[in-house]
Amino acid sequence: MDAKQAYMTKPWLKYYPEGVSEEVEIPEISVPELFNQMADKYGSRTALIFYGKKISYKKLRELTDRFAAALADLGVSKGDTVAMYLLNCPQFVIAYFGALKVGAKVTPISPVYTSMEVKHQLEDSDAKTIICEDILYDNVKQAGVDMDHVILTNIGDYLPGLKKLFGKSALGKAYQGMRVPTPKYIEQAGLHLFKNLIKKYPAEAPQITIDPKKDIAALQYTGGTTGLPKAAILTHYNMISVQAQTRATWPFMEEGNEVGLAFLGFFHIYGQVVVMLGSLAQGHTIVLFTTPDMDDILASIERYGVSAFLGVPTLFEHLKEYDKTDRVNWKRLKIIVCGADTLHDSTVKDWERRTGTKILEGYGMTETTAVSHTSPFNRPKVGSFGVPIPGVTAAIVNIDGTEFKPVNEEGELILHGPNMMQGYWKIPNEIDGSIIEIDNKKWLRTGDLVRMDEEGYFYFFDRKRDLIKYKGYSIFARHVEEVLYKHPQIKAAGVVGVPDIKVGQLIKAYVVLHSEARGKISEEEIVGFCRENLAHYKIPKVIEFRGELPKTDVGKVSRRELREEAEEG
C-alpha cells in the first residue's frame, strides 16, 4: 500500500465504537434554527444555571428573540458584524443567538485583551456594534474605534439576590483599575444598557433567510501565535456540522438529558462550539461559571448531577493533585474530555490512578470549528489525541509540499471535512496557502506536525512554526520540553529557537522550578540532565530560570511570547 492509500482507506474506522458510523447526515439549517428546535422541544427544561439562577429553554428563547428585535431596531442587519466582549454569563448566550437571528455574524473578543488588541479585532472584523461587560468598557473607549452602537451589561444582572454583590466584588478584584461608566456618562455617550433593551422589545425576532453554506456565523480569531490574530470564516454549516459530528461520536449522550459545566471561556472556539453550542444543540443543561473556581466546580458536579466534564491540560494537572478532587465520584460521569493543548502522559496516568477514570483526548483548531479528532471512548491510547471524527479525513504530508508521508513518519497534518473553515477573513487563500487542493479535493493545512500509526491513531509532535533548525538538524521544541518535564524539580518549561548567524537557531529553554528547588538547581545541572536524555544537537544551549511562564488564553505556555522575548534579547 502506498503512502496516500494508507490514509484514504481510513484505518481508524476499524476502531470506531459500536454505533459510531463513518459518515454523518448534516441538516442544512442555521444555528438559531437548531436552537429554536431544541427550545420548542424542551421548553420547560433548564438551559442555563448561573450561580443558582436557572433559565429554562423557553425563557432563553424569549430573551434571544427580544434581543434580536432590539438589534434589528438599532439597524443591525444581515451580514453585519457584532462584537462580543463578555465574560461567561447568560448575556453571552442571549447576545450570541440574538445576533445570529438578525443574520449578523459574531466575533467574540477575549476578556483579557488590551485596548490595542480590541482595536485590531474591531477594525479587522468591520464590527460596528459591540456588546460589552461594563467593567471592560474602558478598553473599548481607549481603542478609539468609531462604533455605531455600544451595549453595556453587568455580570450581576443575572445573578441571584445576594450573589450580585459578591459578583461585583470578585470582578472588581480581577479587573483592578477598570472603571464602570456612570449613569450620567452612559446617557451622554449614547450607550445602551442590555437589560433595558431586553425589557423594551417584544419577543419577536425578525424573519431572516439564512443560507447555511454561504452565510457566515462567526469570525473567530486565532490566538495570534504568528503575529496579529486573524479570523477564521465559519459558516452556519460549519457550526451545524460539528454538532452532528460530535453527536455521532458520542451516541450515548442523550438528547435533553445531560448536564455539562461551562468554565471554559465562550470567547474561545472550544468553549463556544463544543461546550455552549454542543449543549444547547442537544437540549442539555449548562452550569455556567464566570471564573473557574475549583471548589465551585467540584461542588456543582455533585449538586447538579453533571455528566460531561470538558477541560484543558492545566486543569487536569491541577485537579490530579488537588486535595478536594476525591469529593467527586468521577465514575458517575459519562464523559471526561481534554482539548486545546497536549496532555502529558504523566497527567493521564496520575488522573486514572486518582479517579479510576480515563481522559479522552481531542484535537481541533479554530479553523476546524473546534474539533477534528477525539479518542474512541472505548479504546483511548495514551499519548494519542485519537482518530478523525465521522465525516473527517486526515492525512500527513511533507512540511513543504503535498507528498504523502508513510505511516509512523512525522509531517504536516492536513484535513478534509464539512467543519473546515472557508478561509481567513480578508486574506485570499492563494496567498495564505492554508487551503490546498489535492485530486480536486480541498484540504486544510493545519501547521501541526503529527504522525499516524498503523491503526489510524494520531500523535502530536509540534507546531510547524516551532520547529527549530540547528546546524541543519530539525528539532521539535516539544521533544526537548518533554525531557525537561521529566526532571523531578522542573514544574514548567518552554523551548524556542533563537536566531544565530553561525548555526541557524540556538535552542533556548525557559524553566520554572518547584519552589523548594529554586536557587539550588543550576543551569549546568539542567544541561547535564538533557545531555543524558537527548541527542547532542537537541541539548539547549541557553537556560533561563523564571518564576512563571507566559500563557495563552487557554493555559498553554505561549512560545510566541517567549520567542519574541528571546529575539529581542
C-alpha positions as CSV (number, residue, x, y, z in Angstrom):
1,M,0.0,0.0,0.0
2,D,1.4,3.4,-1.0
3,A,1.6,6.3,1.5
4,K,-1.6,8.0,0.1
5,Q,-3.7,4.9,0.3
6,A,-2.7,4.4,3.9
7,Y,-4.8,7.4,4.8
8,M,-7.5,7.1,2.1
9,T,-8.5,3.7,3.4
10,K,-9.2,5.3,6.8
11,P,-7.7,2.6,9.1
12,W,-9.3,4.3,12.1
13,L,-12.8,3.2,11.1
14,K,-12.0,-0.3,12.5
15,Y,-11.7,1.2,15.9
16,Y,-14.9,3.3,15.9
17,P,-17.0,2.0,18.8
18,E,-20.2,0.2,18.1
19,G,-22.9,2.6,17.0
20,V,-20.5,5.2,15.5
21,S,-20.8,5.3,11.7
22,E,-18.2,6.6,9.2
23,E,-20.4,9.3,7.7
24,V,-23.0,11.6,9.3
25,E,-26.0,13.4,7.9
26,I,-25.8,17.1,8.4
27,P,-29.0,19.1,8.3
28,E,-28.9,22.3,6.2
29,I,-30.3,24.6,8.8
30,S,-28.9,27.7,10.6
31,V,-27.6,27.8,14.2
32,P,-30.5,29.7,15.5
33,E,-33.0,27.4,13.8
34,L,-31.4,24.4,15.6
35,F,-31.5,26.3,18.9
36,N,-35.2,27.1,18.3
37,Q,-36.0,23.5,17.7
38,M,-34.4,22.5,21.0
39,A,-36.2,25.3,22.8
40,D,-39.6,24.2,21.4
41,K,-38.9,20.6,22.2
42,Y,-37.5,21.1,25.7
43,G,-39.1,24.4,26.8
44,S,-39.6,23.5,30.4
45,R,-36.1,22.1,30.8
46,T,-33.3,24.2,32.4
47,A,-30.9,25.6,29.8
48,L,-28.6,27.6,32.0
49,I,-27.7,27.6,35.7
50,F,-25.8,30.7,36.7
51,Y,-24.6,30.5,40.3
52,G,-28.0,29.1,41.3
53,K,-30.1,31.2,38.9
54,K,-32.0,28.9,36.5
55,I,-33.2,29.9,33.0
56,S,-35.4,27.5,31.0
57,Y,-35.2,26.8,27.3
58,K,-38.5,28.6,26.8
59,K,-37.2,31.7,28.7
60,L,-33.9,31.7,26.9
61,R,-35.6,31.6,23.5
62,E,-37.8,34.5,24.6
63,L,-34.7,36.5,25.7
64,T,-32.8,35.8,22.4
65,D,-35.9,36.9,20.4
66,R,-36.2,40.1,22.4
67,F,-32.5,40.9,21.9
68,A,-32.8,40.1,18.2
69,A,-35.7,42.5,17.9
70,A,-33.6,45.2,19.7
71,L,-30.7,44.8,17.4
72,A,-32.9,44.9,14.3
73,D,-34.5,48.2,15.6
74,L,-31.0,49.6,16.1
75,G,-30.3,48.9,12.5
76,V,-28.2,45.8,12.7
77,S,-29.0,43.7,9.6
78,K,-27.9,40.6,7.7
79,G,-24.2,40.4,7.1
80,D,-23.2,43.0,9.8
81,T,-20.6,42.0,12.4
82,V,-21.5,42.1,16.1
83,A,-18.6,42.0,18.5
84,M,-19.0,40.4,21.9
85,Y,-16.5,41.5,24.7
86,L,-18.0,39.4,27.5
87,L,-17.2,37.0,30.3
88,N,-19.1,33.7,30.6
89,C,-22.6,34.8,31.6
90,P,-26.2,34.4,30.3
91,Q,-25.8,37.7,28.4
92,F,-23.2,36.0,26.2
93,V,-25.6,33.3,25.2
94,I,-28.5,35.7,24.7
95,A,-26.4,38.1,22.6
96,Y,-24.9,35.3,20.6
97,F,-28.2,33.8,19.4
98,G,-29.8,37.3,19.2
99,A,-27.2,38.5,16.7
100,L,-27.4,35.3,14.6
101,K,-31.2,35.7,14.5
102,V,-30.9,39.0,12.7
103,G,-28.5,37.4,10.2
104,A,-25.4,39.1,11.6
105,K,-22.1,37.3,12.2
106,V,-20.5,37.4,15.7
107,T,-16.9,38.0,16.6
108,P,-16.2,37.1,20.3
109,I,-13.3,39.0,21.9
110,S,-11.2,37.6,24.8
111,P,-12.0,39.4,28.1
112,V,-8.2,39.6,28.8
113,Y,-7.4,41.6,25.7
114,T,-5.9,45.0,26.0
115,S,-7.3,48.1,24.2
116,M,-4.8,47.6,21.3
117,E,-5.9,44.0,20.8
118,V,-9.6,45.1,21.0
119,K,-8.9,47.8,18.4
120,H,-7.3,45.3,16.0
121,Q,-10.3,42.9,16.2
122,L,-13.0,45.6,15.9
123,E,-11.3,47.2,12.9
124,D,-10.3,44.0,11.1
125,S,-13.8,42.4,11.6
126,D,-15.7,45.6,10.5
127,A,-17.7,45.5,13.7
128,K,-19.9,48.5,14.3
129,T,-21.9,47.1,17.2
130,I,-20.4,45.7,20.4
131,I,-21.9,44.1,23.5
132,C,-19.5,44.8,26.3
133,E,-19.2,43.9,30.0
134,D,-19.4,47.3,31.7
135,I,-16.2,46.6,33.7
136,L,-14.4,46.2,30.3
137,Y,-15.7,49.3,28.7
138,D,-12.5,51.3,29.4
139,N,-10.7,49.1,26.9
140,V,-13.3,49.8,24.2
141,K,-13.2,53.5,24.8
142,Q,-9.4,53.6,24.7
143,A,-9.4,51.5,21.5
144,G,-10.8,54.6,19.8
145,V,-12.8,52.8,17.2
146,D,-15.9,54.5,15.9
147,M,-18.8,52.3,16.8
148,D,-22.5,52.7,15.9
149,H,-23.7,51.0,19.0
150,V,-22.2,50.1,22.3
151,I,-24.4,47.9,24.5
152,L,-23.3,47.5,28.2
153,T,-24.2,44.8,30.5
154,N,-23.3,43.9,34.1
155,I,-22.4,40.5,35.4
156,G,-24.8,41.0,38.3
157,D,-27.9,41.4,36.1
158,Y,-28.5,37.6,36.0
159,L,-27.0,36.8,39.4
160,P,-29.5,35.7,42.1
161,G,-30.0,38.1,45.1
162,L,-27.1,38.2,47.5
163,K,-24.6,36.9,44.8
164,K,-24.9,40.2,42.9
165,L,-22.8,42.0,45.4
166,F,-20.3,39.1,45.6
167,G,-20.1,39.0,41.8
168,K,-19.3,42.7,41.5
169,S,-16.7,42.4,44.3
170,A,-15.0,39.4,42.7
171,L,-14.8,41.1,39.3
172,G,-13.5,44.3,40.8
173,K,-10.5,42.4,42.1
174,A,-10.0,40.6,38.8
175,Y,-10.1,43.7,36.8
176,Q,-8.4,46.3,39.1
177,G,-8.2,49.8,37.6
178,M,-11.1,49.2,35.2
179,R,-13.9,51.7,35.8
180,V,-17.6,51.1,35.3
181,P,-19.2,54.1,33.4
182,T,-21.6,56.2,35.5
183,P,-25.3,56.5,34.5
184,K,-24.6,60.1,33.5
185,Y,-21.8,59.1,31.2
186,I,-23.8,56.3,29.7
187,E,-26.6,58.8,28.8
188,Q,-24.2,61.5,27.5
189,A,-22.2,59.0,25.4
190,G,-25.4,57.4,23.9
191,L,-24.6,53.9,25.2
192,H,-27.3,51.3,25.5
193,L,-28.0,49.0,28.5
194,F,-28.5,45.4,27.7
195,K,-31.2,44.9,30.4
196,N,-33.2,47.9,29.1
197,L,-33.2,46.6,25.6
198,I,-34.4,43.2,26.8
199,K,-37.3,44.9,28.6
200,K,-38.2,47.3,25.9
201,Y,-38.6,44.9,22.9
202,P,-41.1,42.1,22.4
203,A,-40.0,38.5,21.8
204,E,-40.4,38.9,18.0
205,A,-37.2,38.1,16.2
206,P,-37.1,39.4,12.5
207,Q,-37.7,36.7,9.8
208,I,-34.4,36.4,8.1
209,T,-33.5,33.9,5.4
210,I,-30.1,32.3,6.1
211,D,-28.2,30.1,3.6
212,P,-26.2,27.8,6.0
213,K,-23.5,27.0,3.5
214,K,-22.9,30.6,2.4
215,D,-23.7,32.9,5.3
216,I,-21.1,33.5,8.0
217,A,-22.0,32.7,11.6
218,A,-18.7,33.7,13.2
219,L,-15.4,35.5,12.6
220,Q,-13.4,33.5,15.1
221,Y,-9.9,35.0,15.7
222,T,-6.9,32.7,16.2
223,G,-4.6,33.1,19.2
224,G,-2.2,35.2,17.3
225,T,0.7,32.8,17.7
226,T,2.3,34.2,14.5
227,G,1.8,37.9,14.6
228,L,-1.6,39.6,14.8
229,P,-4.6,37.3,15.2
230,K,-6.5,36.5,12.0
231,A,-10.2,35.5,11.7
232,A,-11.3,32.0,10.5
233,I,-14.5,32.3,8.5
234,L,-17.0,29.9,9.9
235,T,-20.4,29.4,8.3
236,H,-23.6,28.2,9.9
237,Y,-23.0,24.9,8.1
238,N,-19.6,24.6,9.7
239,M,-21.1,25.0,13.1
240,I,-24.0,22.6,12.5
241,S,-21.6,20.1,11.0
242,V,-19.6,19.9,14.3
243,Q,-22.8,19.4,16.3
244,A,-23.8,16.5,14.1
245,Q,-20.3,15.0,14.1
246,T,-19.8,15.1,17.8
247,R,-23.2,13.8,18.4
248,A,-22.4,10.8,16.2
249,T,-19.0,10.4,18.0
250,W,-20.7,10.1,21.4
251,P,-24.0,8.4,20.8
252,F,-24.5,7.5,24.4
253,M,-25.1,11.2,25.3
254,E,-28.9,11.5,25.5
255,E,-30.7,14.5,23.9
256,G,-32.4,16.5,26.6
257,N,-30.9,14.5,29.4
258,E,-27.4,15.6,30.2
259,V,-25.7,18.3,32.3
260,G,-22.4,19.9,31.5
261,L,-20.1,22.5,33.1
262,A,-19.1,25.7,31.3
263,F,-16.0,27.2,32.8
264,L,-14.0,27.3,29.6
265,G,-14.3,30.8,28.0
266,F,-17.1,31.1,25.4
267,F,-14.9,33.6,23.5
268,H,-12.6,30.7,22.7
269,I,-13.7,28.2,20.0
270,Y,-13.6,25.2,22.4
271,G,-15.9,26.8,25.0
272,Q,-18.1,28.4,22.4
273,V,-18.7,25.5,19.9
274,V,-18.1,22.3,22.0
275,V,-19.4,23.4,25.4
276,M,-22.0,26.2,24.7
277,L,-23.4,25.2,21.3
278,G,-22.8,21.5,21.9
279,S,-25.0,21.6,24.9
280,L,-27.8,23.9,23.6
281,A,-27.9,22.0,20.3
282,Q,-29.0,18.9,22.2
283,G,-31.2,20.2,24.9
284,H,-28.7,19.8,27.7
285,T,-28.3,21.9,30.8
286,I,-25.2,24.2,31.2
287,V,-23.9,25.0,34.6
288,L,-22.2,28.4,33.8
289,F,-19.2,29.9,35.6
290,T,-17.7,33.3,35.0
291,T,-14.4,32.3,36.6
292,P,-13.0,28.7,37.0
293,D,-13.2,28.4,40.8
294,M,-12.2,24.8,41.6
295,D,-14.3,24.5,44.8
296,D,-17.4,25.7,43.0
297,I,-16.8,23.5,40.0
298,L,-16.3,20.3,42.1
299,A,-19.3,21.1,44.3
300,S,-21.5,21.7,41.2
301,I,-20.6,18.3,39.7
302,E,-22.3,16.6,42.6
303,R,-25.1,19.2,43.2
304,Y,-26.4,19.1,39.6
305,G,-25.5,15.6,38.6
306,V,-23.0,16.7,35.9
307,S,-22.5,14.0,33.2
308,A,-20.0,15.8,30.9
309,F,-16.7,17.4,32.0
310,L,-14.6,19.1,29.4
311,G,-11.3,20.8,30.3
312,V,-7.8,21.7,29.3
313,P,-4.4,20.1,30.4
314,T,-3.5,22.7,33.0
315,L,-6.9,22.0,34.8
316,F,-6.4,18.2,34.9
317,E,-2.8,18.7,36.0
318,H,-4.1,20.8,38.9
319,L,-7.0,18.5,39.8
320,K,-4.9,15.4,39.9
321,E,-3.1,16.8,42.9
322,Y,-5.9,18.9,44.4
323,D,-7.0,17.8,47.9
324,K,-10.7,18.1,47.2
325,T,-10.8,16.1,43.9
326,D,-11.8,13.0,45.7
327,R,-15.1,14.6,46.8
328,V,-16.4,13.9,43.3
329,N,-17.4,10.4,42.2
330,W,-15.8,10.7,38.7
331,K,-17.0,7.3,37.7
332,R,-20.6,8.6,37.5
333,L,-19.7,11.0,34.7
334,K,-20.4,9.7,31.1
335,I,-17.5,11.6,29.5
336,I,-14.3,13.4,30.6
337,V,-12.6,15.2,27.7
338,C,-9.4,17.2,27.4
339,G,-8.6,19.5,24.5
340,A,-6.8,22.8,23.5
341,D,-3.3,21.5,24.2
342,T,-1.2,18.4,24.6
343,L,-1.9,16.3,27.7
344,H,1.3,14.9,29.3
345,D,1.3,11.1,29.7
346,S,2.1,11.5,33.4
347,T,-1.1,13.6,33.9
348,V,-3.2,10.9,32.2
349,K,-1.7,8.1,34.3
350,D,-1.9,10.1,37.6
351,W,-5.5,11.1,36.9
352,E,-6.5,7.5,36.2
353,R,-4.8,6.3,39.3
354,R,-6.5,9.0,41.4
355,T,-10.0,8.9,40.0
356,G,-10.3,5.5,38.3
357,T,-11.5,7.1,35.1
358,K,-9.9,7.8,31.7
359,I,-9.5,11.2,30.0
360,L,-10.5,11.2,26.3
361,E,-8.1,13.5,24.4
362,G,-9.3,15.5,21.5
363,Y,-7.8,17.7,18.8
364,G,-9.1,20.7,16.9
365,M,-8.4,24.2,15.8
366,T,-10.3,27.4,15.3
367,E,-10.0,26.5,11.6
368,T,-11.8,23.2,12.1
369,T,-14.6,24.8,14.1
370,A,-13.1,23.3,17.3
371,V,-12.9,19.6,16.6
372,S,-11.4,17.1,14.1
373,H,-10.2,14.2,16.2
374,T,-11.1,12.5,19.5
375,S,-10.2,9.3,21.3
376,P,-12.6,6.4,20.8
377,F,-14.4,6.3,24.1
378,N,-13.9,2.6,24.5
379,R,-10.3,2.5,23.3
380,P,-8.2,5.6,24.1
381,K,-4.4,5.4,23.7
382,V,-2.1,7.3,26.0
383,G,-0.1,9.9,24.0
384,S,-2.6,9.9,21.1
385,F,-5.2,12.6,20.5
386,G,-7.4,10.0,18.9
387,V,-8.9,9.4,15.4
388,P,-10.8,11.6,13.0
389,I,-14.4,12.1,13.9
390,P,-17.1,10.9,11.5
391,G,-17.0,12.9,8.2
392,V,-13.4,14.0,8.6
393,T,-10.5,12.6,6.5
394,A,-7.0,13.2,7.8
395,A,-3.5,12.7,6.2
396,I,0.1,13.6,6.7
397,V,2.1,15.3,4.0
398,N,5.6,16.9,3.6
399,I,6.1,20.1,5.5
400,D,6.9,22.0,2.3
401,G,4.8,20.1,-0.2
402,T,1.9,17.7,-0.8
403,E,3.7,14.4,-0.9
404,F,2.0,11.9,1.5
405,K,4.2,10.6,4.3
406,P,4.4,6.9,5.2
407,V,2.7,5.6,8.3
408,N,4.5,6.5,11.5
409,E,6.5,9.3,9.9
410,E,6.1,12.9,11.0
411,G,4.8,15.5,8.7
412,E,2.1,18.2,8.5
413,L,-1.5,17.2,9.2
414,I,-4.0,18.1,6.5
415,L,-7.8,17.7,6.9
416,H,-10.9,17.5,4.8
417,G,-14.4,17.7,6.1
418,P,-17.6,19.8,6.4
419,N,-16.3,21.5,9.5
420,M,-13.3,23.1,7.9
421,M,-13.3,26.9,7.7
422,Q,-13.9,28.7,4.4
423,G,-10.6,30.6,4.7
424,Y,-9.2,33.6,6.6
425,W,-11.1,36.9,6.7
426,K,-9.6,39.4,4.2
427,I,-6.8,37.0,3.3
428,P,-7.1,35.3,0.0
429,N,-6.4,31.5,0.2
430,E,-4.0,31.5,-2.7
431,I,-1.8,34.0,-0.7
432,D,-2.2,32.4,2.7
433,G,-1.8,28.8,1.5
434,S,-3.9,27.3,4.3
435,I,-6.3,25.7,2.0
436,I,-4.8,23.5,-0.8
437,E,-6.2,21.2,-3.4
438,I,-5.2,17.6,-3.9
439,D,-7.0,15.4,-6.5
440,N,-9.9,18.0,-6.8
441,K,-10.5,17.9,-3.1
442,K,-9.9,20.9,-0.7
443,W,-7.7,20.2,2.3
444,L,-6.8,22.4,5.3
445,R,-3.1,22.7,6.1
446,T,-3.0,22.7,9.9
447,G,0.6,23.8,10.5
448,D,0.8,20.9,13.1
449,L,3.5,18.2,12.9
450,V,2.0,14.8,13.7
451,R,2.2,11.1,12.8
452,M,-0.4,8.4,12.3
453,D,0.2,4.8,13.5
454,E,-1.0,1.6,11.7
455,E,-4.4,1.7,13.5
456,G,-5.1,5.3,12.4
457,Y,-4.4,6.9,15.7
458,F,-2.7,10.3,15.5
459,Y,0.1,11.7,17.7
460,F,1.0,15.4,18.1
461,F,4.6,16.5,17.9
462,D,4.8,20.2,17.5
463,R,3.7,23.2,15.6
464,K,5.5,23.7,12.3
465,R,6.4,27.2,13.3
466,D,8.1,25.9,16.5
467,L,10.4,23.6,14.6
468,I,14.0,24.6,15.5
469,K,16.7,24.5,12.8
470,Y,20.2,23.9,14.3
471,K,23.2,23.2,12.0
472,G,20.8,21.6,9.5
473,Y,19.1,19.4,12.2
474,S,15.3,19.7,12.7
475,I,14.4,19.7,16.4
476,F,10.9,19.6,17.8
477,A,10.6,22.0,20.7
478,R,8.1,19.6,22.3
479,H,10.7,16.8,22.4
480,V,13.1,18.9,24.4
481,E,10.2,20.1,26.7
482,E,9.2,16.5,27.4
483,V,12.6,15.7,28.6
484,L,12.7,18.8,30.8
485,Y,9.4,17.8,32.3
486,K,10.9,14.5,33.4
487,H,13.3,16.3,35.7
488,P,11.8,16.0,39.2
489,Q,12.5,19.6,40.1
490,I,11.0,21.2,36.9
491,K,7.5,22.5,37.2
492,A,7.1,24.1,33.8
493,A,9.2,24.6,30.6
494,G,9.1,26.3,27.3
495,V,11.6,25.8,24.5
496,V,12.2,28.1,21.5
497,G,14.8,28.7,18.8
498,V,16.8,31.9,18.9
499,P,18.3,33.2,15.5
500,D,22.0,32.7,15.3
501,I,24.1,33.6,12.3
502,K,26.5,30.7,12.7
503,V,24.2,27.8,13.4
504,G,20.7,29.0,12.3
505,Q,19.0,28.8,15.6
506,L,20.2,28.2,19.2
507,I,17.9,26.1,21.5
508,K,16.8,28.2,24.5
509,A,14.9,26.7,27.4
510,Y,12.8,28.7,29.9
511,V,12.4,26.7,33.1
512,V,10.2,27.1,36.2
513,L,11.5,25.1,39.2
514,H,9.4,23.9,42.0
515,S,9.6,26.3,44.9
516,E,11.8,24.1,47.1
517,A,14.4,23.8,44.3
518,R,14.8,27.5,43.4
519,G,18.3,28.7,44.0
520,K,19.6,25.2,44.4
521,I,19.5,23.9,40.8
522,S,22.0,25.4,38.3
523,E,21.8,25.8,34.6
524,E,24.7,23.3,34.3
525,E,22.7,20.7,36.1
526,I,19.8,21.1,33.7
527,V,22.1,20.9,30.7
528,G,23.7,17.8,32.2
529,F,20.3,16.2,32.6
530,C,19.5,17.0,29.0
531,R,22.8,15.5,27.9
532,E,21.8,12.2,29.5
533,N,18.5,12.1,27.8
534,L,18.8,13.9,24.4
535,A,20.9,13.6,21.3
536,H,23.8,16.1,21.3
537,Y,22.2,18.5,18.8
538,K,18.9,18.7,20.9
539,I,20.6,20.0,24.1
540,P,19.6,23.5,25.0
541,K,22.5,26.0,24.7
542,V,20.8,28.6,26.9
543,I,18.8,28.0,30.1
544,E,16.8,30.8,31.7
545,F,15.1,30.3,35.1
546,R,11.7,32.0,35.5
547,G,9.2,32.4,38.3
548,E,6.4,31.7,35.8
549,L,5.9,31.4,32.0
550,P,3.5,33.4,29.8
551,K,0.3,31.6,29.0
552,T,-2.2,31.8,26.2
553,D,-5.9,32.3,26.9
554,V,-6.5,28.6,27.4
555,G,-3.4,28.0,29.6
556,K,-0.8,26.9,27.1
557,V,2.8,28.0,27.5
558,S,3.0,30.8,24.9
559,R,6.1,30.0,22.9
560,R,5.3,33.1,20.7
561,E,5.9,35.4,23.6
562,L,9.0,33.5,24.7
563,R,10.3,33.6,21.2
564,E,9.7,37.3,20.9
565,E,11.5,37.9,24.2
566,A,14.4,35.8,23.1
567,E,14.7,37.5,19.8
568,E,14.6,41.0,21.4
569,G,17.3,39.9,23.9
